Amino acid sequence: MIPQSAEILKKTKEAAKKTQLAVVKQMLTLTTNGFGLVAALAWNNVILEFVNSYIKKYLTYGSGIISLLIYAILITILAVTVTLNISKIVERLEKKEG
């Protein structure tokens, strides 16, 4: 092989490896997001059932907006708590690598 061909082949292999890694990373991201959505929907049902079973009975009839507000507040608290905890974990892991 002539030197130019070897260099082109080397660059092509490197580009193929980068592309393969990018595809695998994207698949991981999509899979993680898919499972995250399923988990969020499951928690959505649990919290909604909790509000309907335990909180709504203490509210007056026709107070659907209040139960929805309580539900939204619970979801927001859960989302913020989980996000903050995961962010702290990522921060700790990044410090260990650096």
ChimeraX attribute file (.defattr): number of C-alpha atoms within 10 A of each C-alpha:
attribute: neighborCount
match mode: 1-to-1
recipient: residues
	/A:1	5
	/A:2	6
	/A:3	8
	/A:4	9
	/A:5	10
	/A:6	11
	/A:7	11
	/A:8	11
	/A:9	12
	/A:10	12
	/A:11	12
	/A:12	12
	/A:13	12
	/A:14	12
	/A:15	12
	/A:16	12
	/A:17	12
	/A:18	12
	/A:19	12
	/A:20	12
	/A:21	12
	/A:22	12
	/A:23	12
	/A:24	12
	/A:25	12
	/A:26	12
	/A:27	12
	/A:28	12
	/A:29	11
	/A:30	12
	/A:31	12
	/A:32	12
	/A:33	12
	/A:34	12
	/A:35	11
	/A:36	12
	/A:37	12
	/A:38	12
	/A:39	12
	/A:40	14
	/A:41	12
	/A:42	12
	/A:43	14
	/A:44	15
	/A:45	12
	/A:46	12
	/A:47	17
	/A:48	18
	/A:49	14
	/A:50	13
	/A:51	17
	/A:52	16
	/A:53	11
	/A:54	9
	/A:55	14
	/A:56	18
	/A:57	11
	/A:58	9
	/A:59	11
	/A:60	9
	/A:61	8
	/A:62	8
	/A:63	10
	/A:64	13
	/A:65	9
	/A:66	14
	/A:67	18
	/A:68	15
	/A:69	11
	/A:70	17
	/A:71	19
	/A:72	14
	/A:73	12
	/A:74	15
	/A:75	17
	/A:76	12
	/A:77	11
	/A:78	12
	/A:79	12
	/A:80	11
	/A:81	12
	/A:82	12
	/A:83	12
	/A:84	11
	/A:85	11
	/A:86	12
	/A:87	12
	/A:88	12
	/A:89	12
	/A:90	12
	/A:91	11
	/A:92	11
	/A:93	11
	/A:94	10
	/A:95	9
	/A:96	8
	/A:97	6
	/A:98	5
